[in-house]
Amino acid sequence: MKSFISGRRTALLGVLASLSALAACSLLSPSAPAPTRTLTLLAINDLHGHLQTSNPVPWTYPVNDPARPGATLQAAHGGLPHLMTALNTLRTQAGSSLTVGVGDMIGGSPLGSSLLKDEPTIEALNQLGVTVSVVGNHEFDAGRDELMRRIQGQCPAGGCALPGYRGARFEYIAANVLEGEQPWLKPYVIRELNGLKIAFIGAVTRDTPSIVSASGIRGLRFTEEAQAINRFVPAARAEGAQVFVALVHEGGRVANQAAGVVNDPTYACEGLEGAIVGINERLDPAISVVFSAHTHQAYTCKRNGRLLVQGQAYGALISEVRLEVDARTGAVNTATAFNHKVAQSAYAASPEAKPLLDEVERLTGPIKNKTIATLPAQLTRRSAAGSDSPLGGVIADAQLAYVRKLMPADVAFMNPGGVRADLPVVASPPPISVSMADAFATQPFGNDVVVLSLSGAQILELLQQQWAGREADSPRLLQPSQSLSYRWDARLPIEQRIIDVRINGASIEPTRSYRVVVNSFMAEGGDRFAVLRQGTARQIVGQDIEALVDYLQQRGDALRPPFVPRVTRVDAPAARP
């Protein structure tokens, strides 16, 4: 009996072994369904140091008005405490995720961050759990050395601006910022999520040298974005990366942006245009997602078989991308994206953000809250098509008046991209108080005021350079002081487009030398105004914020509408074919 039982047991074990082998074969069979993993990626772009919940209000979007069914009202979005809660909510819903930055997280910041050298914003990004961010052009506003100091948490002899500052606990990356032939920062990093390795490869707009001060990036080269990203795909794959994501600080625009459409359920993004379109077309097919930035737009698109996403700016939106990935091959089976509005009314302020904001307020409050002037009306940076803006003109007038206190000067120019917010940021009934925080929000870069000499012919060339790389009817219009006026016609060739330029009421003389006032960014040829590099007899007079504050204190009461433009477009765009 014993041998019979033993024989039955041996036979049974043999059958079980055969079944196990068959099961193993079936698991390896090509016809068996592949295991999938869900990857959730959250992104913030163009934060620009907007940590506070108000003054200035980070961003507004329409939300349902609880008092009027069917109606909407403009509501504040963003701010560190609400952004923190929104991110934590989305992370909880996802179960597991990674959070990334897409550049311009610092630079162009309100006073609370800029006065403290943007150290509070980098600390905020640490607290928000950012794992990696590509650099944007504004990360270089204070120069390469200062950027590296902020990343590494190195403090000068007098200490860091934010007590206890230790630098970034996340990686800043860029594949297309080269020193010699090697990347100046890490070109990519690999992070693991749900058992899969994701390579994040970064690139900043190649136009960076034309929109930051040249002296601050000396020794660095900014190469074509897609080519640089593609270069490092094989290296990342050799390190085990299975999924590839591009963080590109360059962007596009969509036709429906004005209507407030921030999510396209069809992912078609009709009318999408801009530099990111060509970059996306040139990317290696291995790239599954492109997080974009720079243009402060909101879109969720699919182009060339991959998601192309951007989440506006200032922490008002969080971009969420969800990928269903084949765990064996790394192939992305499905990909979805959504931009979540960070309405302050929808996400309660996180108490975890309070200590940092309290410290920022302690350090900057006495300066930030100081009233510097009163105005009869808000000065806006918006303008009629083809003209200059009220605020741009006031800034130019302020810098010219500042220089004229010390020496003769003829005309001043302000670059439109340097005017970052209306003054004050939030409109109110007159008389309107203007704080130092408002002034910093308008001019956050800390540029010097520079006076230099140009001939009349060079000033004409400067005006023509407003069309450098632009369409005939969409120039990058300089904001001139009241001492200069001209008309222009988009129907004419560039060399004939500028009409009747007058300085101090007299026609410009090509051979005469004029003293011209600009900020230090422009003086180095910023925003493609290269002729300014030829200016001679240069002198630094002071800082742009000092000039603006001084002018508002002296002339604020007189700055009342209507504003008389200095630049006039004479052709009628609607009438042209």
C-alpha positions in Angstrom: 0.0 0.0 0.0 2.8 2.3 0.9 4.5 2.0 -2.6 1.1 2.5 -4.3 0.5 5.8 -2.4 4.0 6.9 -3.1 3.6 6.1 -6.8 0.3 8.1 -6.9 2.0 11.0 -5.2 4.9 11.0 -7.7 2.4 10.9 -10.7 0.4 13.8 -9.2 3.6 15.9 -8.7 4.4 15.2 -12.4 1.1 16.5 -13.5 1.4 19.6 -11.4 4.8 20.2 -12.8 3.5 19.9 -16.4 0.6 22.3 -15.6 3.1 24.8 -14.1 5.2 24.6 -17.2 2.2 25.2 -19.4 1.2 28.2 -17.3 4.6 29.6 -17.6 4.6 29.1 -21.4 1.2 30.8 -21.6 2.5 33.8 -19.7 5.3 34.1 -22.2 3.1 33.7 -25.2 2.9 36.7 -27.5 -0.9 36.3 -27.4 -1.1 36.9 -23.6 -2.1 40.5 -22.6 0.9 42.6 -21.6 0.9 44.0 -18.1 0.4 47.8 -18.0 1.5 50.5 -15.5 -0.1 53.9 -15.0 2.3 56.8 -14.8 1.0 60.2 -13.6 3.1 63.3 -14.2 2.2 66.7 -12.7 3.9 69.9 -14.1 4.1 73.6 -13.2 5.6 76.1 -15.6 6.5 79.8 -15.5 5.9 80.2 -11.8 8.0 83.4 -11.8 8.2 83.5 -8.0 4.5 84.0 -7.5 4.2 82.6 -4.0 1.8 85.1 -2.2 -1.9 84.7 -2.6 -2.5 88.4 -3.2 -0.7 91.7 -4.0 -0.3 91.0 -6.7 -3.0 88.5 -7.4 -1.3 85.6 -9.3 -3.9 85.1 -12.0 -7.7 85.3 -12.5 -10.1 83.0 -14.3 -13.9 83.0 -14.6 -15.6 80.7 -12.1 -19.3 80.1 -11.4 -20.9 83.0 -9.4 -22.7 81.4 -6.4 -24.9 84.5 -6.1 -26.0 84.5 -9.7 -26.9 81.1 -11.3 -25.5 80.8 -14.8 -23.1 83.8 -14.3 -19.4 83.9 -13.7 -17.0 86.1 -11.9 -13.2 86.5 -12.0 -11.5 84.7 -9.2 -7.9 84.5 -8.0 -5.9 81.4 -8.9 -2.5 80.2 -7.7 -0.4 81.2 -4.6 1.8 78.7 -2.8 -0.7 77.6 -0.1 -3.4 76.8 -2.6 -0.9 75.3 -5.1 0.4 73.0 -2.4 -3.1 71.8 -1.5 -4.0 71.2 -5.2 -0.9 69.2 -5.8 -1.4 67.1 -2.8 -5.0 66.5 -3.8 -4.0 65.3 -7.3 -1.2 63.1 -5.9 -3.7 61.4 -3.6 -6.1 60.8 -6.4 -3.3 59.3 -8.6 -1.8 57.1 -5.8 1.7 57.7 -7.1 3.1 60.5 -9.3 6.1 62.7 -10.1 6.1 66.5 -10.2 8.2 68.5 -12.6 9.0 72.1 -13.5 9.2 73.5 -17.0 11.3 76.6 -16.4 11.0 80.2 -15.5 10.2 79.1 -12.0 12.3 82.1 -10.8 13.1 85.4 -12.4 10.7 88.2 -13.3 9.3 87.7 -9.7 7.3 89.9 -7.4 9.1 91.7 -4.6 8.6 89.0 -2.0 10.8 86.6 -4.0 13.0 89.0 -6.1 14.2 91.0 -3.1 15.4 87.8 -1.5 17.2 86.7 -4.7 14.4 84.1 -5.4 15.7 81.9 -2.7 12.1 81.6 -1.2 10.8 80.3 -4.5 13.4 77.6 -4.8 12.6 76.6 -1.2 8.9 76.6 -2.2 9.7 74.2 -5.1 11.5 71.9 -2.6 8.3 71.9 -0.4 6.1 71.3 -3.4 8.0 68.1 -4.1 9.4 69.0 -7.5 11.8 66.3 -8.6 13.3 68.0 -11.7 13.0 71.2 -13.7 14.4 72.4 -16.9 15.9 75.9 -16.7 14.0 78.7 -18.4 15.5 81.9 -19.9 14.6 83.8 -16.7 16.6 81.5 -14.5 19.6 83.3 -16.2 18.3 86.8 -15.3 21.0 87.3 -12.7 23.6 85.4 -14.7 25.0 81.9 -14.7 27.1 82.3 -11.6 24.2 83.5 -9.5 22.0 80.8 -10.9 24.5 78.1 -9.8 24.8 79.7 -6.4 21.1 79.6 -5.9 20.9 75.9 -7.1 23.8 74.8 -4.8 22.7 76.9 -1.8 26.0 78.7 -1.5 25.8 81.8 0.7 28.0 84.9 0.3 30.0 86.2 3.3 27.0 88.1 4.6 24.8 85.1 4.5 21.9 84.1 2.2 18.9 86.4 1.8 16.6 83.7 3.3 18.0 82.4 6.6 18.8 78.7 6.5 18.7 78.5 2.7 20.3 75.3 1.4 19.6 75.4 -2.3 17.5 73.2 -4.6 16.8 69.7 -3.5 15.7 68.9 -7.1 17.8 68.7 -10.3 17.9 71.6 -12.8 18.6 70.2 -16.3 19.3 71.4 -19.8 20.7 69.4 -22.7 21.2 72.4 -25.0 23.1 74.8 -22.7 26.7 74.0 -23.5 30.1 75.2 -22.2 32.5 74.1 -24.9 31.0 70.9 -26.2 29.6 69.6 -22.9 26.3 70.4 -21.2 26.7 73.0 -18.4 23.9 71.3 -16.4 22.8 67.7 -16.4 21.1 67.1 -19.7 18.7 64.6 -18.3 17.7 62.6 -15.1 16.1 59.3 -14.7 13.3 58.7 -12.1 11.5 55.5 -11.3 7.7 55.4 -10.9 5.5 52.3 -10.5 8.5 50.1 -11.5 9.3 52.0 -14.7 12.2 54.2 -15.4 11.4 57.6 -16.9 14.0 59.8 -18.6 13.3 63.6 -18.3 15.4 65.4 -20.9 15.4 69.2 -20.8 16.0 72.1 -23.2 15.5 75.9 -22.9 14.6 78.2 -25.8 17.6 78.8 -28.1 16.6 82.5 -28.1 17.9 82.8 -24.5 20.9 84.9 -25.5 18.7 87.5 -27.1 16.4 87.9 -24.0 18.9 87.9 -21.1 22.0 90.0 -20.5 24.9 88.8 -22.6 27.5 89.3 -19.8 25.5 87.0 -17.5 25.8 84.0 -19.9 29.3 84.6 -21.2 30.9 81.2 -22.2 27.6 79.4 -22.7 26.0 78.3 -26.0 22.3 77.6 -26.5 21.8 75.1 -29.3 18.7 73.9 -31.2 16.3 72.3 -28.7 15.2 69.1 -30.5 18.6 68.1 -31.7 20.0 68.5 -28.1 17.2 66.4 -26.7 17.6 63.7 -29.3 21.3 63.5 -28.6 20.7 62.1 -25.2 17.9 59.6 -25.9 20.4 56.7 -26.5 22.4 57.5 -23.4 19.3 57.5 -21.2 18.1 54.3 -22.8 21.5 52.7 -22.1 20.9 53.6 -18.4 17.7 51.7 -18.5 15.1 54.4 -19.3 11.9 52.9 -20.7 9.7 56.1 -21.0 11.0 59.4 -22.4 9.6 62.9 -21.5 10.9 66.2 -22.8 10.8 69.3 -20.6 11.1 72.2 -23.1 11.1 75.8 -22.1 9.6 77.0 -25.3 6.0 77.2 -26.4 3.2 77.9 -28.7 -0.1 79.7 -29.0 -3.6 78.5 -29.7 -6.4 80.4 -31.4 -9.0 79.7 -28.7 -6.8 81.0 -25.8 -8.6 84.3 -25.7 -11.9 82.4 -25.0 -10.3 80.8 -21.9 -10.3 77.3 -23.3 -7.5 75.5 -21.5 -8.3 71.9 -22.2 -9.0 70.4 -25.6 -10.9 67.1 -25.3 -10.1 66.2 -28.9 -6.4 67.1 -28.5 -6.6 68.7 -31.9 -5.6 72.3 -30.8 -6.8 74.0 -33.9 -4.5 76.9 -34.8 -1.6 75.8 -32.6 1.5 77.8 -33.8 4.8 78.9 -32.4 8.4 77.5 -32.0 7.2 74.4 -30.1 5.5 73.1 -33.2 8.7 72.7 -35.1 10.6 71.4 -32.1 8.0 68.8 -31.6 8.1 67.7 -35.2 11.9 67.2 -35.0 11.9 65.1 -31.7 12.9 61.5 -31.6 9.8 59.2 -31.8 10.9 57.8 -28.4 9.6 61.0 -26.7 6.1 60.3 -25.5 5.3 63.7 -23.8 6.4 67.3 -24.3 5.8 69.6 -21.4 6.2 73.1 -22.8 6.3 76.7 -21.4 7.5 80.2 -22.1 4.5 81.6 -23.9 2.2 81.6 -20.8 -0.5 79.7 -22.7 -2.7 76.8 -21.8 -3.2 73.9 -24.1 -3.5 70.1 -24.2 -2.6 68.8 -27.7 -1.5 65.7 -29.6 1.0 66.2 -32.4 3.2 63.6 -34.0 1.8 60.9 -31.9 2.7 62.5 -28.6 1.1 64.8 -26.0 2.1 68.5 -26.1 1.0 70.4 -23.0 1.4 73.8 -21.3 -0.2 75.2 -18.1 -0.3 79.0 -18.5 1.8 80.6 -15.7 2.1 81.8 -12.1 0.8 78.5 -10.6 -2.7 79.2 -11.8 -2.8 75.8 -13.5 -1.3 72.3 -12.9 -0.8 70.1 -15.9 -1.6 66.4 -15.4 -0.5 63.8 -17.9 -1.5 60.2 -17.4 0.2 57.4 -19.4 -0.8 53.7 -19.7 2.5 52.0 -20.4 3.4 48.4 -21.4 5.6 47.3 -18.5 7.7 45.0 -20.7 8.4 47.3 -23.7 7.9 50.8 -22.3 5.4 51.5 -25.1 2.8 54.1 -24.3 -0.7 52.6 -25.0 -2.8 55.6 -24.1 -2.0 59.1 -23.0 -4.3 61.8 -21.6 -3.7 65.3 -20.3 -5.7 67.9 -18.4 -4.9 71.4 -17.0 -6.4 71.8 -13.5 -7.3 75.3 -12.4 -5.9 76.1 -9.0 -8.8 78.3 -7.8 -8.1 79.7 -4.4 -11.8 79.2 -3.5 -11.6 75.5 -4.5 -8.3 74.5 -2.7 -7.9 75.6 1.0 -4.6 77.2 1.9 -2.2 74.5 3.2 -0.8 75.3 6.6 2.5 73.8 5.5 3.2 76.9 3.4 2.6 79.4 6.2 6.1 79.3 7.9 7.9 80.1 4.6 5.5 82.9 3.7 5.6 84.3 7.2 9.4 84.5 7.0 9.2 86.2 3.6 6.7 88.7 5.0 8.9 89.4 8.0 11.9 90.1 5.8 10.2 92.1 3.0 7.0 93.4 4.6 8.3 96.8 5.7 9.5 97.5 2.2 6.8 95.8 0.2 3.8 97.4 1.9 5.2 101.0 1.8 3.0 103.4 -0.2 5.2 105.3 -2.6 2.6 107.3 -4.6 -1.0 107.8 -5.5 -2.4 107.8 -9.0 -5.6 109.2 -10.5 -5.9 106.0 -12.6 -4.3 102.6 -13.2 -1.5 102.6 -15.7 -1.9 99.7 -18.0 0.6 97.9 -20.1 -2.1 97.1 -22.7 -2.2 99.3 -25.8 -4.1 99.8 -29.0 -2.8 97.6 -31.9 0.4 99.1 -33.3 0.9 101.6 -30.5 2.7 102.0 -27.2 1.1 101.6 -23.8 0.5 104.1 -21.0 2.7 102.3 -18.5 5.5 101.6 -21.0 5.6 105.4 -21.8 5.7 106.3 -18.1 8.6 104.0 -17.5 10.5 105.5 -20.4 9.7 109.0 -19.2 10.8 108.0 -15.7 14.2 106.8 -16.9 14.7 109.9 -19.1 13.8 112.2 -16.2 16.1 110.3 -13.8 19.1 110.7 -16.2 18.3 114.4 -16.9 18.8 115.2 -13.2 22.5 114.5 -13.7 23.2 115.1 -17.4 21.6 116.0 -20.8 19.7 113.2 -22.5 17.4 113.2 -25.5 15.2 110.1 -25.6 14.5 106.8 -23.6 13.2 103.4 -24.8 11.7 100.6 -22.7 11.4 97.0 -24.0 7.8 95.8 -23.8 8.8 92.4 -22.3 10.3 94.2 -19.3 6.9 95.6 -18.3 5.6 92.7 -16.3 2.3 94.0 -14.7 -0.1 96.9 -14.7 0.5 99.6 -12.1 -0.9 99.0 -9.6 -1.4 95.4 -10.3 -5.0 95.5 -9.0 -7.3 98.4 -10.2 -9.3 100.3 -7.6 -11.3 103.6 -7.5 -9.1 106.7 -7.5 -7.1 107.9 -5.8 -5.1 104.7 -6.2 -2.3 103.8 -3.8 0.8 102.3 -5.3 3.1 100.2 -3.1 6.7 99.2 -3.5 5.4 95.7 -4.2 3.4 97.1 -7.2 6.5 98.9 -8.5 8.5 95.6 -8.2 5.8 93.6 -9.9 6.0 96.1 -12.8 9.8 96.1 -13.0 11.2 93.0 -11.2 14.5 92.6 -12.9 16.7 95.1 -11.1 18.3 96.4 -14.3 20.6 99.4 -14.4 19.6 102.6 -16.2 22.2 103.2 -18.9 22.8 106.3 -21.0 24.7 105.9 -24.3 25.3 107.8 -27.6 23.7 106.8 -30.9 23.6 108.6 -34.2 20.2 109.4 -35.7 20.8 106.7 -38.3 21.4 104.2 -35.6 18.2 105.2 -33.8 16.3 104.6 -37.1 18.0 101.2 -37.4 16.9 100.5 -33.8 13.3 101.2 -34.7 13.6 98.9 -37.7 14.8 96.1 -35.5 11.4 96.1 -33.9 10.5 93.8 -36.8 13.5 91.4 -36.3 12.1 87.9 -36.6 8.5 89.3 -36.5 5.6 89.6 -38.9 5.0 92.9 -40.7 2.0 93.8 -38.6 3.3 92.4 -35.2 6.5 94.2 -34.2 8.1 94.1 -30.8 7.3 97.7 -30.2 9.7 99.7 -28.0 8.0 102.0 -25.6 9.5 105.5 -26.2 9.6 108.6 -23.9 7.4 111.5 -24.7 10.4 113.2 -26.4 10.1 110.8 -29.4 7.2 110.2 -31.8 6.8 108.4 -35.1 4.2 106.7 -37.4 4.6 103.4 -39.2 2.9 101.5 -42.0 3.1 97.7 -42.2 2.4 97.8 -46.0 5.8 99.2 -46.7 9.3 97.5 -46.7 11.1 97.6 -43.3 13.5 100.3 -44.4 10.6 102.6 -45.4 8.1 101.5 -42.7 9.1 104.2 -40.1 7.6 107.6 -41.0 8.3 111.0 -39.6 10.5 110.3 -36.6 10.7 113.3 -34.3 12.9 113.9 -31.3 12.0 116.9 -29.1 9.7 118.1 -31.8 12.3 118.2 -34.6 12.8 115.7 -37.4 15.6 113.2 -36.5 18.9 114.0 -38.1 20.8 110.8 -39.3 24.3 112.3 -38.7 23.6 113.9 -35.3 24.6 112.2 -32.1 21.8 111.7 -29.5 22.0 110.6 -25.9 19.7 107.6 -25.5 18.5 106.0 -22.2 17.8 102.3 -22.0 18.0 99.6 -19.3 21.1 97.4 -19.0 19.4 94.4 -20.6 18.6 96.4 -23.7 22.1 98.1 -23.7 23.6 94.6 -24.3 21.4 94.0 -27.3 18.6 92.2 -25.5 15.3 91.4 -27.3 17.3 91.4 -30.6 18.0 95.2 -30.5 21.6 94.6 -31.5 22.3 98.1 -32.6 22.3 99.2 -29.0 25.6 97.3 -28.6 27.2 100.0 -30.8 26.3 102.7 -28.3 29.3 104.7 -27.1 30.1 106.9 -24.1 28.1 104.6 -21.8 27.3 105.5 -18.3 25.4 103.7 -15.6 23.2 106.1 -13.7 21.2 104.0 -11.2 18.6 101.3 -11.1 15.3 101.2 -13.1 13.2 100.7 -9.9 14.7 103.8 -8.4 13.9 105.8 -11.5 10.3 104.6 -11.5 9.7 105.3 -7.8 11.3 108.7 -8.0 9.1 109.7 -11.0 5.9 108.4 -9.4 6.6 110.4 -6.3 7.2 113.5 -8.2 4.6 113.2 -11.0 2.1 110.5 -9.9 -0.8 112.9 -9.4 -0.5 114.2 -13.0 -0.6 110.8 -14.7 -4.2 110.9 -15.6 -5.9 109.8 -18.9 -6.2 110.2 -21.7 -2.8 108.9 -22.6 -1.5 110.3 -25.9 0.5 107.6 -27.8 3.9 108.4 -29.1 3.7 105.6 -31.8 0.9 105.6 -34.4 0.0 102.9 -36.9 -1.3 104.6 -40.1 -2.5 101.6 -42.1 -5.8 99.9 -41.3 -5.2 96.2 -40.6 -8.9 95.2 -41.0 -8.9 96.8 -44.5 -5.9 94.9 -45.8 -6.4 91.7 -47.8 
